[in-house]
Amino acid sequence: MIRILMAVLIGAIASAFLTRLLIDILRISRIGQPIREDGPEGHITKTGTPTMGGLAIVLGALLGYILSGLVTSFLGRSDGVFSPFTRSGLLVIGATCFAGFVGFLDDWIKISRERNLGLNAKLKTAGLLIMAVTFSILTVVYTSVSTELGFARTGLFNIDFGPVGWVIWAVLIIYATSNAVNLTDGLDGLAAGSGIVSFGAYAVISFWIFRQMVRSGDAIYQVEHALDLAVVAAAMLAACAGFLWFNAAPAEIFMGDTGSLAIGTALAGLALTTGTHLLLPIIGGVFVLETASVMLQVSYFKLSRGKRLFRMAPIHHHFEIGGWQETKVITRFWIIAGTLTLMGLVLFYADYQAVIS
């Protein structure tokens, strides 16, 4: 628990400090985010707002994870289940940094080249897939991750993919989740705030699994390195919170693809390493809602030969154009995120009870 608290404290302070530093540097350099001309009219005023704030999220989480682990080692709490820098934890935080780097390249090209849409779509996809495949293979080979599908370790669903099937499944989950968060990042603080509650859920789940293993060694929860995964989730939560201090409406800085791709990858990594794949669409329900709205919009547009299902997609823009204030949309989506996260935690516990009874 002490290491988790340290990760939260360090992650939040580091992220907030780095975000403030980025804002100052980018403003002095006159580097800002270009705004889509076909977006909501009210967003035009955001043109020139500093972006790439996701760097602060990634570095803040990394510092929270590493420094809390070093302190734990120094205090002599690095044996057995308390070991910092485990294979699972390093793989998740490493994949997060890799995804953030891909997003950084995309953001940098957008702001450094006039009227550029960013990294080539094929190169961006290739970068994410390389990261996802590498993470998935290393996780299967070097950890004892379960290849079963379920809400918990086992339970309502008990489908074993096998190593190869699991790698394919994991790649799909990572790619889908990273892009889902990217689609959600369209309003000030929406993605960061939703990410906070999602990472909070995985911090609780990972720590609860760790406590169950320590107390009873229950075979249902043989999740390797559960405590270290809780630290990763806590560090990401804190880093998002430190960034949100400046990203809340009206935003002083945007996270860009650097932050959104990193957040999505971290959530997917935590879901995969804790064996809670089916909880991810519930805990990250807002991200699913945003992605589904885009898919429905595109499908309906093609089937109806030019008609639109929503005023604009992703769906948060639908409500904006409909007259809702941006802050109202954000707040209500945060409420939805919190409610779905609570539902996910309840389902997690209910699945555990169903297995042991």
BELRAQUI-V928570 format. One record per residue. N is the residue number from 1. RES is the residue in three letters. OMEGA is omega in degrees with one decimal (999 if undefined). D_FIRST is the distance of its C-alpha to the first C-alpha in Angstrom with 1 decimal. Layout:
n:N res:RES omega:OMEGA d_first:D_FIRST
n:N res:RES omega:OMEGA d_first:D_FIRST
This chain:
n:1 res:MET omega:-179.8 d_first:0.0
n:2 res:ILE omega:-179.2 d_first:3.8
n:3 res:ARG omega:178.3 d_first:5.5
n:4 res:ILE omega:179.1 d_first:5.1
n:5 res:LEU omega:177.5 d_first:6.3
n:6 res:MET omega:179.2 d_first:8.6
n:7 res:ALA omega:178.3 d_first:9.9
n:8 res:VAL omega:-177.8 d_first:10.7
n:9 res:LEU omega:-178.4 d_first:12.4
n:10 res:ILE omega:-178.9 d_first:14.3
n:11 res:GLY omega:-178.1 d_first:15.2
n:12 res:ALA omega:-178.8 d_first:16.6
n:13 res:ILE omega:-179.1 d_first:18.5
n:14 res:ALA omega:-179.3 d_first:19.8
n:15 res:SER omega:180.0 d_first:20.9
n:16 res:ALA omega:179.3 d_first:22.6
n:17 res:PHE omega:-178.5 d_first:24.4
n:18 res:LEU omega:177.3 d_first:25.5
n:19 res:THR omega:177.6 d_first:26.8
n:20 res:ARG omega:179.2 d_first:28.8
n:21 res:LEU omega:179.1 d_first:30.1
n:22 res:LEU omega:179.2 d_first:31.2
n:23 res:ILE omega:-178.5 d_first:32.9
n:24 res:ASP omega:-178.2 d_first:34.9
n:25 res:ILE omega:-177.1 d_first:35.9
n:26 res:LEU omega:177.6 d_first:36.9
n:27 res:ARG omega:178.2 d_first:38.9
n:28 res:ILE omega:-179.6 d_first:40.7
n:29 res:SER omega:-178.7 d_first:41.4
n:30 res:ARG omega:178.2 d_first:42.5
n:31 res:ILE omega:-177.3 d_first:40.5
n:32 res:GLY omega:-177.1 d_first:39.6
n:33 res:GLN omega:171.3 d_first:39.1
n:34 res:PRO omega:-177.9 d_first:42.4
n:35 res:ILE omega:179.2 d_first:42.6
n:36 res:ARG omega:179.3 d_first:44.3
n:37 res:GLU omega:-178.7 d_first:47.8
n:38 res:ASP omega:179.1 d_first:47.6
n:39 res:GLY omega:177.8 d_first:44.5
n:40 res:PRO omega:-175.8 d_first:44.5
n:41 res:GLU omega:-177.5 d_first:46.7
n:42 res:GLY omega:-177.5 d_first:44.1
n:43 res:HIS omega:-179.4 d_first:42.1
n:44 res:ILE omega:-178.9 d_first:44.9
n:45 res:THR omega:-179.1 d_first:43.8
n:46 res:LYS omega:179.8 d_first:40.5
n:47 res:THR omega:179.0 d_first:42.5
n:48 res:GLY omega:177.1 d_first:41.5
n:49 res:THR omega:179.7 d_first:37.9
n:50 res:PRO omega:179.2 d_first:35.8
n:51 res:THR omega:-175.8 d_first:33.9
n:52 res:MET omega:178.0 d_first:31.7
n:53 res:GLY omega:176.5 d_first:28.8
n:54 res:GLY omega:175.2 d_first:26.7
n:55 res:LEU omega:180.0 d_first:26.7
n:56 res:ALA omega:178.7 d_first:24.3
n:57 res:ILE omega:-177.6 d_first:22.0
n:58 res:VAL omega:-178.5 d_first:22.1
n:59 res:LEU omega:178.2 d_first:22.0
n:60 res:GLY omega:178.6 d_first:19.2
n:61 res:ALA omega:179.7 d_first:16.9
n:62 res:LEU omega:178.1 d_first:18.1
n:63 res:LEU omega:178.3 d_first:17.5
n:64 res:GLY omega:-179.7 d_first:13.9
n:65 res:TYR omega:-175.2 d_first:13.3
n:66 res:ILE omega:-176.0 d_first:15.6
n:67 res:LEU omega:177.5 d_first:14.8
n:68 res:SER omega:177.7 d_first:11.0
n:69 res:GLY omega:178.6 d_first:12.1
n:70 res:LEU omega:178.0 d_first:14.9
n:71 res:VAL omega:178.2 d_first:13.0
n:72 res:THR omega:178.5 d_first:10.8
n:73 res:SER omega:-179.6 d_first:14.3
n:74 res:PHE omega:-179.4 d_first:15.9
n:75 res:LEU omega:177.4 d_first:13.7
n:76 res:GLY omega:179.2 d_first:14.6
n:77 res:ARG omega:-175.2 d_first:11.5
n:78 res:SER omega:179.8 d_first:13.4
n:79 res:ASP omega:174.4 d_first:15.1
n:80 res:GLY omega:-175.0 d_first:15.3
n:81 res:VAL omega:-178.3 d_first:12.6
n:82 res:PHE omega:-174.8 d_first:10.2
n:83 res:SER omega:173.2 d_first:13.0
n:84 res:PRO omega:176.9 d_first:12.6
n:85 res:PHE omega:178.0 d_first:15.7
n:86 res:THR omega:-179.9 d_first:16.5
n:87 res:ARG omega:-178.8 d_first:19.7
n:88 res:SER omega:-179.2 d_first:18.4
n:89 res:GLY omega:-179.2 d_first:16.0
n:90 res:LEU omega:179.2 d_first:18.9
n:91 res:LEU omega:180.0 d_first:21.4
n:92 res:VAL omega:-178.3 d_first:19.8
n:93 res:ILE omega:177.4 d_first:19.2
n:94 res:GLY omega:177.8 d_first:22.7
n:95 res:ALA omega:178.2 d_first:24.4
n:96 res:THR omega:179.2 d_first:23.0
n:97 res:CYS omega:179.3 d_first:24.5
n:98 res:PHE omega:178.6 d_first:27.7
n:99 res:ALA omega:177.1 d_first:28.1
n:100 res:GLY omega:178.3 d_first:27.5
n:101 res:PHE omega:176.7 d_first:30.3
n:102 res:VAL omega:178.1 d_first:32.6
n:103 res:GLY omega:178.7 d_first:32.1
n:104 res:PHE omega:177.8 d_first:32.7
n:105 res:LEU omega:179.4 d_first:36.0
n:106 res:ASP omega:179.7 d_first:37.0
n:107 res:ASP omega:-176.5 d_first:36.2
n:108 res:TRP omega:178.4 d_first:37.9
n:109 res:ILE omega:179.8 d_first:41.1
n:110 res:LYS omega:-173.3 d_first:41.2
n:111 res:ILE omega:-176.4 d_first:41.2
n:112 res:SER omega:179.5 d_first:43.2
n:113 res:ARG omega:-175.5 d_first:46.0
n:114 res:GLU omega:178.1 d_first:48.0
n:115 res:ARG omega:177.9 d_first:48.1
n:116 res:ASN omega:-177.6 d_first:45.9
n:117 res:LEU omega:177.8 d_first:43.8
n:118 res:GLY omega:-178.6 d_first:41.3
n:119 res:LEU omega:176.8 d_first:40.6
n:120 res:ASN omega:-175.4 d_first:43.1
n:121 res:ALA omega:-179.4 d_first:41.8
n:122 res:LYS omega:179.1 d_first:42.5
n:123 res:LEU omega:178.8 d_first:40.7
n:124 res:LYS omega:178.2 d_first:37.7
n:125 res:THR omega:179.7 d_first:37.6
n:126 res:ALA omega:178.8 d_first:38.2
n:127 res:GLY omega:179.1 d_first:35.3
n:128 res:LEU omega:-178.8 d_first:32.8
n:129 res:LEU omega:176.3 d_first:34.4
n:130 res:ILE omega:178.3 d_first:34.1
n:131 res:MET omega:-175.8 d_first:30.4
n:132 res:ALA omega:179.7 d_first:29.9
n:133 res:VAL omega:179.7 d_first:32.1
n:134 res:THR omega:179.2 d_first:30.6
n:135 res:PHE omega:-175.1 d_first:27.0
n:136 res:SER omega:-179.3 d_first:28.2
n:137 res:ILE omega:-179.7 d_first:30.3
n:138 res:LEU omega:179.2 d_first:27.7
n:139 res:THR omega:179.2 d_first:25.1
n:140 res:VAL omega:-174.9 d_first:27.7
n:141 res:VAL omega:-170.0 d_first:28.9
n:142 res:TYR omega:174.8 d_first:25.8
n:143 res:THR omega:179.9 d_first:23.2
n:144 res:SER omega:-178.7 d_first:23.6
n:145 res:VAL omega:177.3 d_first:23.2
n:146 res:SER omega:177.2 d_first:25.1
n:147 res:THR omega:178.3 d_first:28.4
n:148 res:GLU omega:178.0 d_first:28.7
n:149 res:LEU omega:178.8 d_first:28.7
n:150 res:GLY omega:175.3 d_first:26.9
n:151 res:PHE omega:176.8 d_first:24.6
n:152 res:ALA omega:-179.0 d_first:22.2
n:153 res:ARG omega:171.1 d_first:22.8
n:154 res:THR omega:177.1 d_first:26.2
n:155 res:GLY omega:-173.7 d_first:27.8
n:156 res:LEU omega:175.6 d_first:30.3
n:157 res:PHE omega:-178.9 d_first:31.2
n:158 res:ASN omega:179.9 d_first:31.5
n:159 res:ILE omega:178.9 d_first:33.2
n:160 res:ASP omega:-179.5 d_first:32.7
n:161 res:PHE omega:-168.9 d_first:33.6
n:162 res:GLY omega:-175.8 d_first:33.7
n:163 res:PRO omega:-177.2 d_first:32.6
n:164 res:VAL omega:178.8 d_first:35.3
n:165 res:GLY omega:-179.5 d_first:35.0
n:166 res:TRP omega:179.0 d_first:31.2
n:167 res:VAL omega:179.0 d_first:31.7
n:168 res:ILE omega:178.9 d_first:34.2
n:169 res:TRP omega:-178.3 d_first:32.1
n:170 res:ALA omega:178.5 d_first:29.1
n:171 res:VAL omega:178.8 d_first:31.4
n:172 res:LEU omega:-179.4 d_first:32.7
n:173 res:ILE omega:-177.9 d_first:29.3
n:174 res:ILE omega:-178.4 d_first:28.1
n:175 res:TYR omega:-178.8 d_first:31.5
n:176 res:ALA omega:-176.7 d_first:31.7
n:177 res:THR omega:179.9 d_first:28.3
n:178 res:SER omega:178.7 d_first:28.7
n:179 res:ASN omega:178.5 d_first:32.1
n:180 res:ALA omega:177.5 d_first:31.1
n:181 res:VAL omega:178.6 d_first:28.7
n:182 res:ASN omega:177.6 d_first:31.5
n:183 res:LEU omega:-177.8 d_first:33.9
n:184 res:THR omega:-175.9 d_first:31.6
n:185 res:ASP omega:179.5 d_first:31.4
n:186 res:GLY omega:177.1 d_first:34.6
n:187 res:LEU omega:-176.5 d_first:33.7
n:188 res:ASP omega:173.9 d_first:31.9
n:189 res:GLY omega:-175.5 d_first:28.2
n:190 res:LEU omega:-178.4 d_first:28.6
n:191 res:ALA omega:-178.7 d_first:26.9
n:192 res:ALA omega:-179.7 d_first:24.0
n:193 res:GLY omega:178.0 d_first:23.4
n:194 res:SER omega:177.4 d_first:23.7
n:195 res:GLY omega:-179.9 d_first:21.4
n:196 res:ILE omega:-177.8 d_first:18.6
n:197 res:VAL omega:178.9 d_first:18.8
n:198 res:SER omega:178.0 d_first:19.1
n:199 res:PHE omega:175.6 d_first:16.0
n:200 res:GLY omega:178.9 d_first:14.1
n:201 res:ALA omega:-178.8 d_first:15.5
n:202 res:TYR omega:172.9 d_first:14.6
n:203 res:ALA omega:178.3 d_first:10.9
n:204 res:VAL omega:-178.7 d_first:11.2
n:205 res:ILE omega:-178.2 d_first:13.5
n:206 res:SER omega:-179.8 d_first:11.8
n:207 res:PHE omega:179.3 d_first:8.5
n:208 res:TRP omega:176.5 d_first:11.2
n:209 res:ILE omega:179.0 d_first:13.3
n:210 res:PHE omega:-179.8 d_first:10.8
n:211 res:ARG omega:178.5 d_first:10.5
n:212 res:GLN omega:179.0 d_first:14.2
n:213 res:MET omega:-179.9 d_first:15.0
n:214 res:VAL omega:-175.6 d_first:13.4
n:215 res:ARG omega:-172.2 d_first:15.1
n:216 res:SER omega:-177.1 d_first:18.4
n:217 res:GLY omega:-177.3 d_first:18.8
n:218 res:ASP omega:-176.6 d_first:20.6
n:219 res:ALA omega:179.9 d_first:22.8
n:220 res:ILE omega:-173.8 d_first:22.2
n:221 res:TYR omega:171.7 d_first:18.8
n:222 res:GLN omega:178.2 d_first:19.3
n:223 res:VAL omega:-176.5 d_first:17.6
n:224 res:GLU omega:174.5 d_first:17.3
n:225 res:HIS omega:-176.9 d_first:14.2
n:226 res:ALA omega:-178.6 d_first:12.4
n:227 res:LEU omega:179.8 d_first:8.9
n:228 res:ASP omega:176.7 d_first:10.8
n:229 res:LEU omega:175.7 d_first:12.4
n:230 res:ALA omega:178.4 d_first:9.5
n:231 res:VAL omega:177.7 d_first:9.0
n:232 res:VAL omega:180.0 d_first:12.8
n:233 res:ALA omega:-179.8 d_first:12.9
n:234 res:ALA omega:179.7 d_first:10.7
n:235 res:ALA omega:178.2 d_first:12.8
n:236 res:MET omega:176.8 d_first:15.9
n:237 res:LEU omega:-177.5 d_first:15.2
n:238 res:ALA omega:180.0 d_first:14.9
n:239 res:ALA omega:176.5 d_first:17.9
n:240 res:CYS omega:179.9 d_first:19.9
n:241 res:ALA omega:178.0 d_first:19.2
n:242 res:GLY omega:178.1 d_first:20.4
n:243 res:PHE omega:-177.7 d_first:23.4
n:244 res:LEU omega:177.7 d_first:24.2
n:245 res:TRP omega:-179.4 d_first:24.8
n:246 res:PHE omega:-176.6 d_first:28.0
n:247 res:ASN omega:179.2 d_first:28.6
n:248 res:ALA omega:-176.5 d_first:29.0
n:249 res:ALA omega:-7.0 d_first:32.6
n:250 res:PRO omega:-172.1 d_first:34.7
n:251 res:ALA omega:173.1 d_first:32.8
n:252 res:GLU omega:-179.3 d_first:33.3
n:253 res:ILE omega:175.6 d_first:32.1
n:254 res:PHE omega:179.4 d_first:31.7
n:255 res:MET omega:-178.3 d_first:29.2
n:256 res:GLY omega:177.3 d_first:32.0
n:257 res:ASP omega:177.7 d_first:31.8
n:258 res:THR omega:-178.5 d_first:29.4
n:259 res:GLY omega:-174.7 d_first:26.6
n:260 res:SER omega:179.0 d_first:27.7
n:261 res:LEU omega:178.4 d_first:28.2
n:262 res:ALA omega:179.9 d_first:24.8
n:263 res:ILE omega:180.0 d_first:23.0
n:264 res:GLY omega:179.6 d_first:25.0
n:265 res:THR omega:179.4 d_first:24.5
n:266 res:ALA omega:178.3 d_first:20.7
n:267 res:LEU omega:179.6 d_first:20.8
n:268 res:ALA omega:179.4 d_first:23.3
n:269 res:GLY omega:179.1 d_first:21.4
n:270 res:LEU omega:178.9 d_first:18.3
n:271 res:ALA omega:-177.1 d_first:20.7
n:272 res:LEU omega:-177.2 d_first:22.6
n:273 res:THR omega:176.4 d_first:19.9
n:274 res:THR omega:178.6 d_first:18.3
n:275 res:GLY omega:-178.3 d_first:21.9
n:276 res:THR omega:-175.1 d_first:21.9
n:277 res:HIS omega:-174.0 d_first:24.9
n:278 res:LEU omega:175.9 d_first:26.6
n:279 res:LEU omega:-175.5 d_first:23.8
n:280 res:LEU omega:178.9 d_first:24.0
n:281 res:PRO omega:178.5 d_first:27.3
n:282 res:ILE omega:178.8 d_first:26.1
n:283 res:ILE omega:176.5 d_first:22.7
n:284 res:GLY omega:-173.8 d_first:24.7
n:285 res:GLY omega:178.6 d_first:27.7
n:286 res:VAL omega:178.9 d_first:28.9
n:287 res:PHE omega:177.5 d_first:29.2
n:288 res:VAL omega:179.6 d_first:31.2
n:289 res:LEU omega:-180.0 d_first:33.4
n:290 res:GLU omega:-179.8 d_first:34.2
n:291 res:THR omega:179.8 d_first:35.1
n:292 res:ALA omega:-179.4 d_first:37.1
n:293 res:SER omega:178.2 d_first:39.1
n:294 res:VAL omega:-179.7 d_first:40.1
n:295 res:MET omega:178.6 d_first:41.2
n:296 res:LEU omega:179.7 d_first:43.1
n:297 res:GLN omega:-178.8 d_first:44.8
n:298 res:VAL omega:-178.7 d_first:46.0
n:299 res:SER omega:-179.1 d_first:47.2
n:300 res:TYR omega:179.3 d_first:49.0
n:301 res:PHE omega:-179.2 d_first:50.5
n:302 res:LYS omega:-177.3 d_first:52.0
n:303 res:LEU omega:-177.5 d_first:53.2
n:304 res:SER omega:179.4 d_first:54.7
n:305 res:ARG omega:171.9 d_first:56.3
n:306 res:GLY omega:178.9 d_first:54.8
n:307 res:LYS omega:-177.9 d_first:53.4
n:308 res:ARG omega:176.3 d_first:49.9
n:309 res:LEU omega:177.6 d_first:47.6
n:310 res:PHE omega:177.1 d_first:45.4
n:311 res:ARG omega:177.1 d_first:46.6
n:312 res:MET omega:176.9 d_first:44.3
n:313 res:ALA omega:0.2 d_first:41.3
n:314 res:PRO omega:-166.5 d_first:38.3
n:315 res:ILE omega:178.1 d_first:38.5
n:316 res:HIS omega:177.1 d_first:36.9
n:317 res:HIS omega:177.3 d_first:40.1
n:318 res:HIS omega:-179.5 d_first:42.1
n:319 res:PHE omega:176.6 d_first:40.9
n:320 res:GLU omega:-179.1 d_first:41.4
n:321 res:ILE omega:178.4 d_first:44.9
n:322 res:GLY omega:175.0 d_first:45.4
n:323 res:GLY omega:178.2 d_first:45.0
n:324 res:TRP omega:172.6 d_first:41.3
n:325 res:GLN omega:-178.5 d_first:39.9
n:326 res:GLU omega:-179.2 d_first:37.2
n:327 res:THR omega:178.1 d_first:34.6
n:328 res:LYS omega:178.0 d_first:35.5
n:329 res:VAL omega:-178.2 d_first:35.0
n:330 res:ILE omega:-177.8 d_first:31.6
n:331 res:THR omega:-178.7 d_first:30.4
n:332 res:ARG omega:176.3 d_first:31.8
n:333 res:PHE omega:174.3 d_first:30.3
n:334 res:TRP omega:177.5 d_first:26.9
n:335 res:ILE omega:177.5 d_first:27.6
n:336 res:ILE omega:-179.9 d_first:28.5
n:337 res:ALA omega:179.4 d_first:25.4
n:338 res:GLY omega:179.7 d_first:23.2
n:339 res:THR omega:-179.9 d_first:25.4
n:340 res:LEU omega:177.3 d_first:25.4
n:341 res:THR omega:177.2 d_first:21.7
n:342 res:LEU omega:176.9 d_first:21.5
n:343 res:MET omega:179.0 d_first:24.3
n:344 res:GLY omega:178.7 d_first:22.5
n:345 res:LEU omega:177.6 d_first:19.5
n:346 res:VAL omega:178.6 d_first:22.1
n:347 res:LEU omega:177.6 d_first:24.0
n:348 res:PHE omega:-179.6 d_first:21.1
n:349 res:TYR omega:-179.7 d_first:20.5
n:350 res:ALA omega:178.9 d_first:24.3
n:351 res:ASP omega:177.5 d_first:24.8
n:352 res:TYR omega:179.5 d_first:22.5
n:353 res:GLN omega:179.6 d_first:24.5
n:354 res:ALA omega:-177.9 d_first:27.7
n:355 res:VAL omega:-174.7 d_first:27.0
n:356 res:ILE omega:-178.0 d_first:26.1
n:357 res:SER omega:999 d_first:28.9
